[in-house]
Amino acid sequence: MFYDLHSHSLASDGTLAPGELVRRARAAGVDVLALTDHDELAGIAEATEAATALGLTLVPGVEVSATWNRMTIHIVGLHVDPNNSALQAGLGRLREFRDWRAREIGRRLAKAGIEGAYEAAAERAKGRIVSRTHFAQFLAAEGHARSVRDVFKHFLKRNRPGHVPGEWATFEDAVGWIRAAGGQAVIAHPARYDMTMTRLRKLVGEFMEVGGVGIEVVSGSHSRDDCFKIAQLARHNGLLASAGSDYHGPEHPWLELGRLAPLPDGCSPIWSSWDTELKRAAV
């Protein structure tokens, strides 16, 4: 079975509606898809309905924004109950901050001479979240940078005109909400964070102390060397290995659905404990 356990829809900063995302995943050969929108659960019902019609297994998930040592770290929750009150309340507080941050990014960009950025980003956002990706899409389209990736580098990172520091959940809260909702907590795309291996090991240790169980070994943003490095980290610490494209839409073909490499040898797949249930669902 082909697993992709990290994807986004219009409910956060993806460009496809949840049902469209599921149909594209199925056409790409994905058997098990996790919808993991940023701090948002609104797309899961539509995605589940589409998955049922297509014979694809939909894993309800979320990508929770957390702060660790003044850095923003993303924690994916897999197999969460979207109706859990603790998870809903926690994500609601994060979305309130996101709303304020989006307006503040707009104010800071206006101060730097770029007017109307918030309004343009909000128009691009079809869900409840106005994210930095929506600002990046607008700035790239207006010619302020060559690509969305360049916008982040020149406008939205630390010490750049549109940067607003994140005030997210603690590891303890983020993992606690996921566990309260019956889910498994996974560190998302760890190689993307700008830190040494020593610091990454420290992050992993503190994550496991509060109940985290997994790490994305294979990610759409990981190189081959990254995958082997993170696989070694997972094996050494007894973490379950996950795999996800971090797909946001067809505009980002380097993160296409259905193209993930297999997990390196020796990893313990996070889905190994799900196999009986998934096979039963596929019959």
C-alpha positions, -999 to +999 in steps of 0.1 A: +000+000+000+012+035-008+010+059+022+011+097+021+007+111+056+011+148+052-011+169+029-030+202+028-062+215+013-080+248+009-090+246+046-055+259+053-029+269+027-034+242+000-049+251-033-073+221-038-106+215-020-105+185+003-125+163-021-103+173-051-072+165-031-084+130-023-093+124-060-059+136-071-042+114-045-062+083-057-053+090-093-017+092-083-018+057-067-021+067-031-039+041-009-038+059+024-038+097+027-037+119+058-052+153+055-031+175+079-041+211+075-024+237+095-042+242+129-075+233+112-098+203+110-125+218+088-116+198+056-118+163+072-155+156+067-154+164+029-122+145+025-135+114+043-167+114+021-146+116-011-122+089+002-151+065+010-165+068-025-131+061-041-119+033-018-091+053-004-084+053+033-084+088+048-064+093+080-079+123+099-050+145+109-037+180+116-004+199+116+000+218+148+022+248+151+045+247+181+074+268+195+106+252+207+136+273+217+122+303+199+118+282+167+085+272+150+083+234+148+054+216+132+038+186+148+016+163+127-012+145+145-024+113+128-056+095+135-071+123+156-107+126+165-117+159+148-146+163+173-123+162+204-130+193+225-094+197+238-080+196+203-106+219+189-101+245+217-063+244+213-064+248+176-089+276+180-064+296+201-037+291+174-061+303+147-068+335+167-031+342+167-029+334+130-056+360+123-037+386+142-004+376+126-018+379+091-030+415+097+004+423+113+023+409+083+001+432+061+009+462+083+047+455+083+047+450+045+028+483+041+054+500+062+080+486+038+061+501+008+039+471-003+003+482+001-027+459+001-008+427+009-032+415+036-063+421+015-047+402-015-036+373+008-071+371+023-086+369-011-064+340-020-073+321+011-105+301+006-105+286+040-105+302+075-067+306+076-047+334+059-011+320+059+023+332+050+020+311+018-009+333+007+013+364+012+041+347-007+018+338-036+007+375-039+042+389-036+056+365-062+027+372-086+034+410-082+070+405-091+085+413-057+105+380-059+111+353-086+093+326-067+072+318-036+104+303-021+123+335-027+095+355-010+100+336+022+138+342+020+136+380+013+104+390+030+090+366+056+120+351+075+136+366+106+150+401+102+130+406+069+103+433+065+073+409+068+085+387+095+063+383+126+076+359+154+053+330+160+036+325+194+025+289+191+017+260+213+043+244+236+054+209+228+036+197+259+003+213+247+006+203+211+014+167+218-012+167+246-040+179+224-031+152+198-030+125+224-063+137+240-079+132+205-066+096+203-038+105+178-001+099+174+023+130+174+049+132+147+077+157+141+071+171+106+099+175+080+127+177+106+155+183+080+139+216+070+147+232+104+180+250+104+197+232+133+227+210+140+223+173+146+231+179+183+202+204+186+179+181+166+186+153+190+177+176+219+145+185+202+137+148+197+144+141+233+121+168+246+094+158+221+095+122+233+094+132+270+059+147+264+046+117+245+057+122+209+061+089+191+070+096+154+091+115+130+088+122+092+118+103+077+106+107+041+093+141+032+087+160+000+113+185+012+139+160+022+168+150+000+180+114-002+207+121+024+182+138+047+160+107+046+189+084+057+201+109+084+166+112+099+161+074+096+192+069+117+179+094+142+145+075+143+162+041+148+185+054+175+156+069+195+130+043+189+107+067+170+082+054+145+089+065+109+064+084+089+063+095+052+045+125+037+047+147+007+036+179+025+015+184-007-001+218-011-013+217-047-003+211-084+015+245-084+043+228-065+053+197-086+084+189-065+060+179-038+036+158-060+014+131-045+024+095-052+061+101-056+075+094-022+106+072-018+102+041+004+113+043+040+150+033+045+157-002+058+154-007+096+127+019+101+095+010+120+067+024+100+041+043+120+014+025+100+025-009+111+001-009+140-027+002+116-023-027+091-051-049+104-076-021+104-066-008+070-067-042+053-102-047+068-113-014+054-100-022+019-120-055+017 
